[in-house]
Amino acid sequence: MSGCAMNFQLSSVVKYRNDISSLRICNRDFVFGDLVKEMKVAVLWIKGTQRSRLLVVNMSQSPIERQSVVEVESDVNLGKGDNVRNLGTDETEKFESDGNVGDGFNGGDGNGGFNNGGGGGDGEEDYEEKEFGPVLKFEEVMRETEARGATLPSDMLEAAKTFGIRNLLLLRYLDLQSSPGVLGFAIRSWSMLRNRMLADPSFLFKIGTEIVIDSCCATVAEVQKRGKDFWAEFELYVADLLVGVVVNVALVGMLAPFVRFGQPSASTGSLGRMLNAYNALPSSVFEAERPGCSFSAQQRLATYFYKGIMYGAVGFGCGIVGQGIANLIMTAKRSINKSEEDIPVPPLVKSAALWGVFLSVSSNTRYQIINGLERVVEASPFAKKVPPAALAFTVGVRFANNIYGGMQFVDWARLSGCQ
């Protein structure tokens, strides 16, 4: 075998990556001198316009040549019933009409486009098709899109050309992009919103619920905690409320699951490795695994700390803006009418740091737990039969969280000496 072995060049596969129609794992016998060893080989079926290519690659290591890999490429015109010679043996297998050789698995994409995971097995493919519908080929995608008088954004178009798009995701996008008013324009123009709405149609409901509940709960909590000093500290309440709206959008948006379109970065430098590691992280600690997209315990733990850093940055920035506005209002008010009951103007940087620490530690932990609870409820059989039950749970759990969070922030602010 060592005499006929050739070093495998990755470019051989990359060159035909857009023409790969299936990927199979098969057992093949290889001869190494006097030894015969059975190994698993990856069989890529590559279709061209004039002829078909069968690319057989052994990714295993032999006991003699530890890094050798075997590649055989056959340029033949194959039809149904033709024989394909196995690599390293004299056995042949029938060429199936769908272009698959032997038993194994079909490479598939978990989100209707590119993702950070690999291909799924037959069981995962069945689950994926049940959950998201069949994969539509490029021609089918364009036919459905043109029938709606719509156009696909560039990343979805590339995904359709390369892997196809799941039927449910395509129909969901076409429905959302045709929405009247600002929503339809935002879906067509803003991929961050589009990808989150494709993964979770209740995304905007959760943001709206969070803003309304937080504004109401913050008011009640502020009145209870500040008591008779509420009107004297009204500027602080307004600043907290305005910053809270921005923070709510960030809290919900940064933990929301999203559909991943586009190929991961091929960069190999330090920055490229960091970006690849970030792209491989789940959106939240308890994000559900999907076919072709799985997460390790280390990745979930890293997500908690990474989101904490992000929340801390958002909290500090919003604190600078919100507290800065409040301080300007307080200073202007006191320049007109001074009173002995006036409280000191809170320190700007210290207050912003409080917002950063609070979001990084308290809010990050609480909202990670909420996302996990919502995931469990939404995946339950009862919620699938009665969708409003999941929405009602979202309202209830976020209502309780905001009451607790609002009261906790006032305590933290007073303990830190900011208010």
C-alpha positions, -999 to +999 in steps of 0.1 A: +000+000+000+029+023+008+041+022-028+008+035-042-001+059-014-004+096-023-005+125+001-039+139+004-042+176-005-070+195+012-073+217-019-086+188-038-118+188-017-120+226-014-119+229-052-150+208-056-168+218-023-197+235-042-203+203-062-204+178-033-238+161-033-232+136-005-208+123+020-206+087+032-185+068+057-177+032+045-155+004+057-127-005+033-098-031+034-063-017+029-031-038+024+000-027+042+027-051+031+015-085+045-011-069+067-048-063+057-065-037+078-101-026+077-105+012+079-132+038+076-130+061+046-149+092+037-165+090+003-174+123-013-197+122-044-189+151-067-211+158-096-199+179-126-217+191-156-201+167-181-191+138-158-192+125-123-162+122-099-159+098-071-134+111-045-125+085-019-104+096+011-091+076+039-088+098+070-073+070+092-037+064+100-021+032+090+002+012+115+031+017+091+026+052+076+012+072+104+003+103+085-004+088+051-038+093+035-051+078+002-069+096-025-084+081-056-103+102-081-122+085-110-134+105-139-162+083-152-197+086-166-218+066-141-254+057-144-278+037-123-265+002-118-229+009-127-202-005-105-178+016-084-145-001-074-136+002-037-103+017-027-078-010-017-101-040-026-114-057-056-150-054-044-175-033-062-207-016-051-237-005-071-240+032-079-273+044-065-295+068-084-291+095-058-254+095-061-247+078-027-222+050-022-226+024+005-240+031+039-231+061+060-245+096+064-254+126+044-237+158+053-263+183+064-266+218+078-284+223+110-298+258+104-306+260+068-272+275+060-237+273+072-230+267+108-202+258+131-212+222+135-208+193+111-231+171+092-258+152+110-266+115+111-297+098+097-315+103+130-306+139+132-316+144+096-351+130+104-354+152+135-343+183+115-367+176+087-395+172+112-386+204+130-376+226+101-390+209+070-370+195+040-340+212+026-349+232-005-324+233-033-314+265-049-339+263-078-367+256-053-357+285-031-356+309-060-389+297-074-406+303-040-389+336-035-398+349-070-434+338-065-436+361-035-419+389-054-391+390-029-353+389-029-329+371-006-301+388+012-266+379+001-258+355+030-291+335+026-285+334-012-250+320-007-264+294+017-291+284-008-265+279-035-242+259-013-264+237+010-300+248+004-323+263+030-348+246+053-384+251+041-396+265+074-368+291+076-374+303+041-412+306+045-407+323+078-383+349+062-407+355+033-435+361+057-415+385+079-399+405+051-434+412+037-446+426+071-460+461+068-442+492+081-410+493+099-408+456+107-406+444+071-379+470+063-359+460+094-361+423+086-348+430+050-321+454+062-309+442+096-295+407+097-292+407+135-329+411+139-337+388+110-317+359+123-331+361+157-367+363+144-360+332+122-348+313+152-375+326+176-406+342+162-415+355+197-383+375+200-399+409+196-427+398+220-401+391+246-384+424+241-417+443+243-427+423+274-394+431+290-396+468+284-432+472+296-428+450+327-395+466+336-408+501+333-438+493+355-419+472+380-391+498+382-416+525+391-432+504+418-399+493+432-385+528+432-415+542+450-413+515+477-376+518+482-373+556+481-405+562+500-409+599+508-377+608+490-391+596+457-400+631+443-368+645+457-349+618+438-371+618+407-343+626+384-326+594+395-357+575+388-360+589+353-324+581+345-328+546+357-359+542+336-343+555+304-312+534+308-334+504+316-351+505+283-318+503+264-305+477+288-336+455+283-331+454+246-295+444+251-303+418+278-329+400+256-310+404+223-276+392+233-290+360+248-315+352+220-308+322+198-302+331+161-299+313+128-263+312+116-258+320+079-223+324+063-191+305+065-169+307+096-138+327+092-108+309+077-083+331+095-055+313+113-039+341+133-046+350+169-075+372+160-089+346+136-088+319+163-105+342+188-133+350+162-137+313+155-139+305+192-165+332+197-186+321+167-186+286+182-201+297+215-239+294+222-260+325+225-268+317+261-256+291+286-287+270+282-292+274+244-307+242+229-285+220+208-295+215+172-284+190+146-250+201+134-247+226+162-236+212+196-219+229+225-196+215+252-197+222+289-166+244+285-182+265+258-214+270+279-192+281+309-172+304+286-205+319+274-215+329+309-183+349+315-182+363+279-218+375+282-209+389+316-182+410+300-205+422+273-232+431+298-207+449+319-196+470+289-232+478+280-240+487+316-211+510+319-219+528+286-255+532+295-246+543+330-224+571+316-252+583+293-281+578+317-264+592+348-249+620+328-283+631+317-297+629+353-268+649+366-273+676+340-310+678+350-302+679+387-276+706+382-299+728+360-328+724+384-307+734+414-292+764+396-327+778+394-342+767+428-319+755+456-332+736+485-318+722+517-336+689+509-315+684+477-294+653+477-258+653+465-253+648+428-243+612+423-207+606+410-208+599+372-181+573+368-189+555+400-226+552+390-216+539+356-193+513+372-222+502+394-244+496+363-216+476+347-210+454+377-248+449+383-255+438+347-224+416+346-231+397+378-268+400+387-285+405+354-263+381+335-271+353+360-308+360+363-314+362+325-294+331+318-317+312+341-347+328+325-336+317+291-331+282+303-366+281+319-382+295+287-364+269+266-377+240+288-413+254+287-413+261+249-400+226+242-427+209+263-455+190+245-481+212+262-466+244+250-464+230+214-501+222+216-510+255+233-485+282+222-501+309+244-490+289+275-453+296+266-460+333+262-479+335+295-449+318+312-426+344+296-447+372+310-449+357+345-413+348+349-400+381+336-425+400+358-411+383+389-375+388+377-380+425+372-395+431+406-366+414+422-340+430+400-354+465+404-354+463+442-319+447+442-304+475+421-316+502+446-300+482+474-267+479+455-268+516+446-273+526+483-247+502+496-222+515+470-229+551+480-240+561+445-275+571+456 
